[in-house]
Amino acid sequence: MNKQVVLVFSAIILFSGFLLRASAVEAAPVPQWQEITMQQDVVVLVEKAANAMTVFYQGNPVKRFLCVSGVNTQGDKQRQGDNRTPEGTFFITDKELLQDDPYLGRKWIGLSYPDPVHAQKGMEQNLISVSQYQEIILANEQKVQPPQDTALGGWIGIHGGRDDLTEKKINWTEGCLALQDDDLTELYRMVQYGTTVIIVA
């Protein structure tokens, strides 16, 4: 085999490898949260490990906040009192102005925990009854606050209150998400009832 033929084959092999890599990149699945940000006008993404909350508008990140979560950082919320922040896709159920509460700060933004995913796990683990499961599912379907008094826990939301700890990226809440109060005021203006909030590990 002469030198020119060897060079041609080498080029073909290299180009084929490039095409395979390019196909693999193109075929890589888009994260579910990214799909959601492109489907809705306003979406809030929380990355617990990065202590970050990003607000997306029509698929583009427009604002990023420092955000902390529950003192128990070992995974997804499972039950009442475990001090974990739930992971999944939720929506805003409540917005309240507070009087500079020492724990919650100036504002409260409630989230739709427990969601159907946590309800399913809870029923399978006998933490909640079938009727409680059905109530949670119905509330989520109707876009209203699900029951907050089951063994899965409740009253998960976004608040302020301890800027000193949040600024140092110390996870100090009982399962909620916490922002610095000035950031919370800005977020409060950007979101509405029903706005999607995605929480990932």
N, C-alpha and C positions, 0 to 999 in steps of 0.2 A: 504494500500500500504506500503510494507516494506521499510526500509531505503535504501537498495541497489537499488531498482527500482527507487526511488526518485532521487538518485544520477545519475543514467543512463539517466533519462529524462532531468535532469538539464544539463548534459554534452551535450546531443543532441541539446537542445535549444541554449546553448551557441555557439556550433559549427555552427549551422544553421545561427545564427546571424553574426558570423564571415564570413561565405560564402557569405551572402547577402551584407555585407559591402565590401568584396573583389570584388564581381561582380560589385557593384556600382562604385568602383574605376576604375576597368578595362573598364567599359563602358563610363567613363567620356570622353567627346569629347576632342580631341587634338586641341589646339588653331590653327587657320589658319596660323598664322605667323610661328608657330613651324613646321607645315607641309612644308611650303615653304623653311625654312632653311635646311630641310633634302632633298629637291628636287634639290637644286641648289648649286653650289660650294661656291659662296660668296654671302652672304645676310647681309644687314645692318638693324638692328632693333633699332628704336628710341622709348624710353619710356618717353614721355613728363613730366609726373608727377614725375618721378624719376630723371629727368635731366641726363639721361643716353643714350648713343649710344653704341651698342654692335655689333661687326663684327663677323659673323659666317662663318666658313669654313667647308663645308661638314657636316653641322648640329651641329658642335661644336663651342662654343664661344672661340674666340682666342684673342680678344682685346676689352677693354671697355674704353670709353671716357666720360668725363664730357661734357654735351651738354645742351645748353639752347635754348629756342624758343621764340615765339612772346610775346610781352608785354601783349596782351589780352589772358589770359589763359582760357577763358570761352568756351571750347569746340572746335569743328572742324571749319575750315575756311568755310565761306559762300559766301563772296563777296569781291570785291576789296576794300582795305582800312580798313578792319576790324582788321588788325594786329594780326590775329590768324594764327597758324601753321596748315596746313591741316593734316588730319588723313586718312590713307589708304595705299594702295600699289602702289608705284611709281617705276620708273627706272631712271637711270642717263642719262641725255641727253647732258651734256656739262661738259668739264673740261678746266679751263683756269688758266694760271699763271698770277698773278697780281703784280703790283709794290708797294707792301706794302700800299695798299689803307687804309686810316684811318678808313673807315667803314667796308670794306669787308676783310681786311687783305691781306694775300699773295696769296690766291688761291680761286677759285670759282668752285663749283660742282653743276651744274644745275639739277633740278628734273622735272619730267613729270607732274607737276600740270598745268592745271586741268586734272584730270583723268575721266574715263567714269562715275564713281559714282557721282562726283561733277557736271559733265555736265548734267546728268539726273535730279538731284535736281534743278540745275539752270534753265533748260528748263521748268520744272514743275512750278517753281516760276516766270516764265516769265522774268528771268534775262538775258537769252540768247535766240537767235532765233533757229529755227530748223536747219538752215544752219550752224550756229556756233556749235551747238551740233554735227552735222555730221562731221565737220572739226576736232573737238576734238577727236571724236571716231576714225576717219581715222588715225590721227597722232599717237594715242596710238597703234593702230593695226600695224602701220608701224614702231613703235619704234623710232619716231622722236619727237622733241619738239612740243607740241600742241600750238595753238594760245595763246599768252600771253596778248592780248589787249582787252579781253572781260570783262564784268561786274563781272566775277568770280575772276578776278585778275590774277597775274602771277609773273614770275621771283622769284619763290620759289627755294631755293637751300641751300647748306651748305657752310658756309664761316667762317672766323675768324674776327679779327678786334678790339675787345674790351676785351682783356684778363682779365683786371681788373674786369669787370662786370661778365664775364663768370666764373671766378674763384670763385666768391661769389654766384654762382647759381642764378644770377639775369636775368630773361627773358627780354631781351632788344631789340630784333629784331622787324622788321615790319611783321614778319611771317615766316622768314627763320629759319634754324637751325644754331647755332653758336658753334664752338669749339675754344679752345685755338689754336693759330697759329701753335705751334709745333705739336699738335695732328692732326691738319688739314693736315699738311705736311705728316704725317704718313698715315692718311686715304687716301690721294690722291694717294699714291703708292699702296694701297691695292684694290682699286676699278677701274672699267673700264666703258666705255660707255655701257649702258644696265644693269648694276648691279642693282639688286632689292633693294629698300629702303622701309622698312615698318615703318610707324609712327603710334603709338598707344597713347591713352590718358595717 
